[in-house]
C-alpha cells in the first residue's frame, strides 16, 4: 500500500513498510524511511507505483484550470474530494483526487485552507483584490529587472538620479530600486557607488561624496527656501558707534562675524572694540530662520563648498560687510598704548557699527610680520593704510592677553601648526596654500575672540542668565555645559562661544541670551528649557560629523592635487608608527611592508595608485633624510594623529568615522575668518 500524505506544508508519496495503527512506517521516493501519522494521510492507493503516481499527479495538477476550479467550487467549506467530483466528474481516480488537492493547495489566493483537506473559495471581492496585488507584484518584478538590465548597460533609469545618494546611505531595502541596484551590481561585478557613477548618477566622486553627506544630514536638501526676514523697525533707532571698524578674514569668507575698532583716547590710553554680527536681532526664537539654524546647528565647510547654517538672506543682512552700517553686539575695553595692558573693566552695547573695511589676510600676512607689528619706529604701512596703528595696538594687547592665559594654563601654547587653504576653481583645479597658525593676524584675532567669549560667558554667569559653555576640567575632555566652569586648555575661568553667531547655533543662542540681558528683558531660554538642552546634547555629535566630512573632502582634494600636479615624490615626517604626514599638503599616508623608521624621522616617499573613491594612495619609502623635522606637532595635530592612526570603519555616509576625541580638534581654537569654502 502507498500513501499520499502531508508533511511540512507539502504533499509527498511513500510506500508503507509497516502499519502501526495510528502511524505508518514509510519509505519515501528517495529511499528515506520516516514515520507518518494517520491524520496526515490524505489518500491511500495501490494501483500505481509511487514514482509513477507522483509524476502523473504533478503533470495533471499543472493542467488544472484554477479559475474554472474556483467557479466550480461549492458554497462554504468543502473537502478536496468533493471538489474533485465537481471538476473531474463522478468517481474521479486517485490521481485526479491528488491533483485536485495539489491544485487547491497551490492556489491560496483562490482557496483559503480551513483544515485537513478542507478549503473555502475566496469571496469575489477578496479574490479580485488579491489578484490585483499579485499583478502589481508581477509588474514590479518586471520593472525591477528592466532597471537592473539598464544599469548593467550603464544606463541610468528614470528617477534613479534623485534617489542615488539615498540608495547608498539610507536605502529602503524592500524597494524595487534598491533590489534592482543590488541585482545589477551582482551582474556587473561593481559596488553600488562605482556602478552609479558609471551610469551617470553622479558626475564625479566629489559630487557623490557631497550628495551622500547631504542625504544623511540634509535630507530635504541643502537649499533653504525662505524669504528675507522682516527687519525690525527698532534697529534703525540703535545708536551708531563712533568708530571705523574693520574685519580680518580669508579672501573667501562671506559670513563675517567679527570686526575690530581702536579709538585713541589720549597718548596713554586707547579703547579697543570687538564687534560681533547680530543675527539674533533679526531672527527671534521660534521663527522659521531660527528653526532652520536649530536643525543645522552649524555651517558645513569643505574645500570649494559650504552649506550655510542660516539662509543667505539673513547672512546678507547681518554680515559685517565693508561700506555698511550693521547692527552689532560690541564689547569695549581700555588698554595702555605703551604696554597693551587692559586698564578698565569691559562694557557691552547693542549698536550699529560702521564697517570701514574688510581686510583679507591673504593680502596681509607677508607684510605684517611680528617684527613689523612691534617696530616702534614704523607707524604707516601702505598695504593696510589707516588701520596699521590699530593693528599694532591690537597685536600688543593680544600678546598681553595670551601671556595671562599661558600663566593660567601653566605652560605656553604651541603654535607650530600649519593650516592649509584650499581654493577650488570651477573647472575642478585645486590650489593648496600653506599658512602658519602662528601668523600674527591669526594669533591677534584668536586672542581677542577668546577674550570676548570669556567675558560674555562670565557676564551671563554673574547675572544668572543661562548660557552654553565649553568646559574642560584638568586632564579631561572638552564638553558642552549650561553651567560656567573653567576651560583649562585655554586657561580661562569660563568660555561661552559667542563670536560666530552666523555660523554656529550655540553662538546664536548665547547672543540671544546676551541681548536679553543688555536690554534688561527676561532671558530667551531658562536653564531647564527643553530646546536649549536638546541643542546642547546635539551639537557635539553634529559638529563632529561636519568636521569628518570636511576632513574627508580635504583628503579628496589632496589626492586630486597630487594627480593634477603629476607629482610622485614627496617629503614627509613620521608622526606615529607607520603614519607619515606630508610636508606640502595636509595628507597622512601609511608606510606598508617596512618597519617604522621612528617618530620624527624625515622621509622621502613615492606615492602611486591614487583611488579617489576610497580616498587611498599607495606609499613607498624611498629614503630616510638627515636632519630634524622642520616643526613639531602641536596639541591639535596630536589629536589628529590619533584619529588617523585608528582604523575605523566607514559610517553610513560612507566617510571614515573618527574617534570621539577628534570632536575637540580645532573646535575651541578661534581663528580669523572661517574654514575654507
Buried (B, 14 or more C-beta within 10 A) or exposed (E): EBBBBBBEEEBBBBBBEEEEEEBBBBBBBEEEEBEBEEEBBBBEBEEBEBEEBBBBBEEBBEEBEBEEBBEEBEEEBBBBBBBBBBBBEEEBBBBBBBBBBBBBBBBEBBBBEEEEBBBBBBEEEEBEEBBEEEEEEEEEEEBBBEBBBBBBEEEBBEEBBEBBBBBBBEBEEEBBBBBBBBBBBEEBEBEBBBBBBBBEBBEEBBBBBBBBBBBBBBEEEBEBEBEEBEEEEEBEEBEEBEBBBBBBBBEBBBBBBBBBBBBEEEEEBBBBBBBBBBBBBBBEBEBBBBEBBBBBBBBBBBBBBBBBBBBBBBBEBBBBBBEEBBBBBBBBBBBBBEEBEBBEEBEBBBBBBBBBBBBBBBEBBEEBEEEBBEEEEEEEBEEBEEBBBBBBBBBBBBBBBBEBBEEBBEEEBBBBBBBBBBBBEEEEEBEBEEBBBBBBBBBBBBBBBBBBBBBBBBBBBEEEBBBBBBBBEEEEEBBBBBEBBBBBBBBBBBBBBBBBBBBBBBBBBBBBBBBBBBEEEEBBBEEEBEBBBEBBEBBBEBBBBBBBBBBBBBBBBBBBBBEEEEEEEBBBBBBBBBBBBBBBBBBBBBBEEEEBBEBEBBBBBBBEEBEBBBBBBEBBBEEEBEEEBEBBBBEBBBBBBBBBBEEEEEBEBBBBBBBEBBBBBBBBBBBBBBBBB
